Amino acid sequence: KLSSRNFDLILAHTDIPIAVMFWKIDCPTCKTMETAYQQAASHLEPWVRVTRVNMNQERAIPGLYKVDDAPTLLVFKNEQEVGRVSGLLTTNEIMRWVSQYV
């Protein structure tokens, strides 16, 4: 789980791409996508670090990256955002989308 305290440190010390799902507690689409995201994570790791940011609790990170919609997926590589997609995705769609950055 990423937080404002560890976000920069994790980006700086991770040699593989990092996929981050930005979600909100009161977001039905986020709840629907959570299962797909977890299933995709089981296939993507260890080639991609897969994690989440709760936008209700962590406001600084979404603000820094101008993430307004949930769910939104960002991929970081070498400490830089390299990809972004918003909206409901299936397991296969998540895997295909993230895999292009590996």
C-alpha positions as CSV (number, residue, x, y, z in Angstrom):
1,K,0.0,0.0,0.0
2,L,1.4,3.4,-1.0
3,S,1.2,6.4,1.2
4,S,2.5,9.9,1.1
5,R,5.3,8.8,3.4
6,N,6.7,6.0,1.3
7,F,5.6,6.9,-2.3
8,D,8.8,8.7,-3.4
9,L,11.0,6.1,-1.7
10,I,9.3,3.2,-3.4
11,L,9.5,4.9,-6.8
12,A,13.2,5.6,-6.3
13,H,14.2,2.1,-5.2
14,T,12.2,-0.1,-7.5
15,D,13.9,-1.3,-10.7
16,I,10.7,-2.7,-12.3
17,P,7.6,-0.8,-13.4
18,I,5.1,0.0,-10.8
19,A,1.3,-0.2,-11.5
20,V,-0.8,1.9,-9.2
21,M,-4.6,1.8,-9.0
22,F,-6.1,5.0,-7.6
23,W,-9.4,4.2,-6.0
24,K,-12.1,5.6,-3.6
25,I,-14.0,3.9,-0.9
26,D,-17.4,5.2,-2.2
27,C,-16.7,4.2,-5.8
28,P,-18.8,1.2,-7.0
29,T,-16.7,0.9,-10.2
30,C,-13.6,0.6,-8.0
31,K,-15.1,-2.2,-6.0
32,T,-16.0,-4.0,-9.2
33,M,-12.5,-3.6,-10.6
34,E,-10.7,-4.6,-7.4
35,T,-11.1,-8.3,-8.2
36,A,-9.8,-7.9,-11.7
37,Y,-6.9,-5.8,-10.4
38,Q,-5.9,-8.5,-7.9
39,Q,-6.2,-11.2,-10.5
40,A,-4.0,-9.2,-12.9
41,A,-1.5,-8.6,-10.1
42,S,-1.1,-12.4,-9.6
43,H,0.0,-12.6,-13.3
44,L,2.1,-9.4,-13.5
45,E,4.2,-9.8,-10.4
46,P,7.2,-10.2,-10.1
47,W,7.8,-8.3,-13.4
48,V,5.7,-5.4,-12.3
49,R,5.1,-4.1,-8.7
50,V,1.3,-3.8,-8.3
51,T,-0.1,-1.5,-5.6
52,R,-3.0,0.8,-4.8
53,V,-3.6,4.3,-3.4
54,N,-6.8,5.1,-1.5
55,M,-7.8,8.6,-2.7
56,N,-9.9,9.1,0.4
57,Q,-6.9,8.7,2.7
58,E,-4.0,9.9,0.5
59,R,-4.9,13.2,-1.1
60,A,-1.3,14.4,-1.8
61,I,-0.4,11.7,-4.3
62,P,-3.5,12.0,-6.5
63,G,-3.1,15.8,-6.3
64,L,0.6,15.6,-7.4
65,Y,-0.3,13.4,-10.5
66,K,-3.6,15.2,-11.2
67,V,-5.7,12.1,-10.7
68,D,-9.3,13.1,-10.3
69,D,-11.3,10.1,-11.5
70,A,-11.5,6.7,-9.9
71,P,-10.5,4.1,-10.8
72,T,-7.4,5.3,-12.5
73,L,-4.3,3.2,-13.3
74,L,-0.9,4.8,-13.6
75,V,2.3,3.0,-14.5
76,F,5.7,4.4,-13.3
77,K,9.0,3.4,-14.7
78,N,12.4,4.9,-13.6
79,E,10.5,7.3,-11.3
80,Q,8.4,8.7,-14.2
81,E,4.7,8.3,-15.1
82,V,4.7,6.4,-18.4
83,G,1.1,5.4,-18.7
84,R,-2.4,6.3,-17.5
85,V,-5.9,4.9,-18.1
86,S,-9.2,5.6,-16.3
87,G,-12.4,3.6,-16.0
88,L,-13.4,0.0,-15.5
89,L,-11.1,-2.6,-17.0
90,T,-11.2,-6.4,-17.0
91,T,-8.3,-8.6,-15.8
92,N,-7.2,-9.2,-19.4
93,E,-7.4,-5.5,-20.2
94,I,-5.3,-4.6,-17.2
95,M,-2.7,-7.2,-18.0
96,R,-2.5,-6.1,-21.7
97,W,-2.3,-2.5,-20.8
98,V,0.3,-2.8,-18.0
99,S,2.4,-5.3,-20.0
100,Q,3.2,-2.8,-22.7
101,Y,5.4,-1.0,-20.1
102,V,7.5,-4.0,-19.1
